């Protein structure tokens, strides 16, 4: 199995980092988790086109995790040679978001249908709204769904992707909770969005201070990894933006709480299991 950090940025625009998105590849599956800004450019850089995806998993409905879902939908559609559903899984109200996205794309869809004689179908998006405890397959991979705590954003979910004798948990945003511990238990790798609480607290901005109570700090993510007995902790979605040369600081904070492998990387960093 391979994890590729397609986008390691946050809602704050960063010229060096795309928005939150992660690719999981196995011998028989390719799964996109979230679709932040710039996801298509990073996906192609990783050697994957939308038509090659077995599914798109949405952890929650914050805009920074969804900004480029429209690009995934449109590019998947225009590259097809026959009606081919794009499978999208996400928490309650995901269908509402996809329907609204398709409505916003309405003029573009009409223009393309009018111009291309061989394109006679509209985008096919197969949406499944998931809840904790659900289990489904994408290609050769088994996906398990667990609840996470990102309140007042709810529901929010984590996904455990199992294939090739390995398991990867992708948790999205949120703070530590018992259900996250449970789904991470014994996983080979755990991918968590994180913030540096010590740095955020120094910024005199009320809106930024608000994010402290619903995102895992580096230390909290490391504690979760330790409790769950995971092999590798993969950090992403760095808040504030991770500056080149400061990786060792972030690594040291995590290493105080977790003695397994810790990965802190730029966009397109890969982890092979």
N, C-alpha and C positions, 0 to 999 in steps of 0.2 A: 504494500500500500504506500501511496505517496500523498503527502500534504503539501500544497503550494499556497503560500500566503499571497493571494492576488492583490489585495489592498490592505494596508496596515494603518491607514489614516483614520481620522475622526471627522466629526462634522465641520471642524475648522479646516478650510482649504489648505492643502499642502502641495506645493509643486512637485515634491518627490514621492508622495504617497497617494495612491488611489484610495477610494472609500472602502469600507469594510466588505470583504469578500474572501472566501477561501475555497479552494478546489481540492476535492478528495478523489483520487484515482486508485482503482484496484485492477486486478487482472481482467475483470469483466464489468466494470462500472466506472462512470465519470459523473460526479455529483458536485454541483455548485451550491455553496452555502452563502446566502445573502448576495446582494448585487449593488454595492455602493458605486459611487461615481468612478468612471473609467474602467469598469469591470471588463468590458469587451476588449479593450486594448490589452489588458493584462492577461485575459483568457487566451487570446491569440498568441501572445508572447510565450505562454506556457504550452503552446502547440495544440490547443483545443478550440474548435469552433462550436457555436451553439447547437448545431445539429448532432454533435457528438455527445451531448449531455443526456444522461438517463433521467435526470430530474434536477429541479431547483428547490432547495430547502430554504425557508424563510424562518429566522429565529424569532423576530418580532417586527412590528410595523412602524418603527421609527424611520423617518425619511432617509437618514443617512445610510441605512441598510437596504434601501429600495430605490434610490434615485435612478439607477440605470436598468431597472427591470424592464422598462419600456424598450430599451435597446436590445436586451436579450430576446424579448418577444418578437420585435420587428425583424431583427437579423435572422433569427430562427425561421421565421415565416418566409422571407424573401429568398432564402437559400434552399427551400424545399422544392421538390419536383412533383410532389403529390401532397394532399392534406395529411399533415403529420403533427400530432398533438405535442405541445411542450408541457411536460408534467411539472406542476408547481404545488408544493406542500407548504403549509404554514398554519399558524394559529387562527382562531376565530377572527373573521372579518378580512381574511386574505382574499376571499372571492370578491368582496366589495372593492378592495384596492385594485385587483386585476380588472374588474369590470370598468372601473373609473379610468384606468390606464388605457384600456381599449377604446373607451369613449373619447379620450383625449387624442388618441391616434386616428380617430375617425376620418378626418380629411385626408391624411396620408394614405390610409387604407384605400379610400375611394380613388385617389389619384393613381395609385399603383395598379389597382384592378382595371381602371380605364385605359392605362397605357400598355400593360403587358398582356397580350392575348393568351399566353400560356398560363397566366396566373388567374385562376377562376374561383379561388376559395379565400375566405378570410382567415386571419390568424386563428389557429386552433390551440387553445390553452385549456388544459385539463387541470382544474384546481381541486385539491383535496384539503379540507380544513382538518387539522389534526388536534389531538388532545393527549394529555399524559397517558401513557400506557399503550398507545397505538404502536403497532409493528407492521411494517410493509417492506416490499422489496423494490430495489432499483437495480436493474441488471442483475448481476450476481451478488449484490450487497444486500444485507438485511439492515434496516433502519429502525431504531427504537426511539420513542419520543418520551421526554421527561419534562416536567414543569420546572421553570426557573423563577427567580424572584427579581423582577425589574419594576416593581410597582412604583407609580400608578400605571405603568405600561403593563397591561395584562389582558389576556394571557400572553406569556412569553415562554419559549420552549428551547430545550437543548436536544441535539440529535446524537445518538450513538450509532456509528456506521461500522458494521462488522463484515469482514470478508478476508479471504486468504489467511485465516487463522489469527487475524489481528482485530483490534477494536480502537476506534478513534471517537472521542467525544468533542463536539463543537457546541459551545455554550452560548455564544452571543453575549449580550450585555446582561448585567445583573449582579447581585450580591450573593455570598455563600448561603446555601440552604441545604436541608437534609435531602431533598430530592436530587439536587445536583451531586451531592456526595454519592448517592446511591447509583446514579447512572454512570458516574465516573469510575466506580469500583473496579479495580483490576485492569483498567484500560491501558493500552500501550501508549496512547498519547491523549492529551487533553488540551484543546485550543480555547483560550480565554481572552476576551477583551479586557484591558486593564487601564488603570490610571495611576499616576504617582500622586498619592494623597498629600505627601509632604510639599510638593511643588504647587499643586492646585490651591492649597490653603494660603499660599503666599500671594495669590492674585486677588486684588481688591475689586472683585466683580461678583455681584450677588448671583447672577445667573450661572456663573461657573461654579460657585460654591454649592449651588443646588445639586450638582451632579454627584457630589461625594456620597450621598446616601443611597444611590441606586446603581453604582458601578463597583466592581471588585477592584481593590487596590492590588498592586503587585504582590504585597505580602499576603493578602487574603487569597489570591489565586494560588499562591504557593502552599498555603495551609490546606486548601481544598485538595490539591494534588497529593500532599503528604497523607491526609486522612484517607483518601481513596486508594492509595497505593499505586498510582499511575507510574508509568515508566518515564515519560517525557512530557514536560510542561512547555507548551508553545504559547508565547504571549503575542498579542496583536492589538490593533485599534488603540494606539498609544495616545494617552492624554496626560499632559500636553504633548505635542509632537516630539518624537524621539529624535534628538539631534545626533548627527554622525559624530562618533567619538565618545558618546555618553552611554553606549551599550553596557559597558562594564558596571556602571552605577546601577542600572536596572537589574542586571544579572546578580549583583551582590545582594540587593534587597531580597530577591527571590531565594537565593542560595542560603540565606539565614534561616529559612523556613522549610526548604525542600532540598534533599540531597540527590535527587535524580538528575537527568539531563534537562537543561533549560535552554530553550531556543528563543532568541530575540533577534529578529531580522528585518530586512528591508522587503519591499514588494518583490515577489517572485522567489523568495527564499523557499527552499524545499526541504522536507523531512521525509526520509525513506525508512520504512519499517520492514 
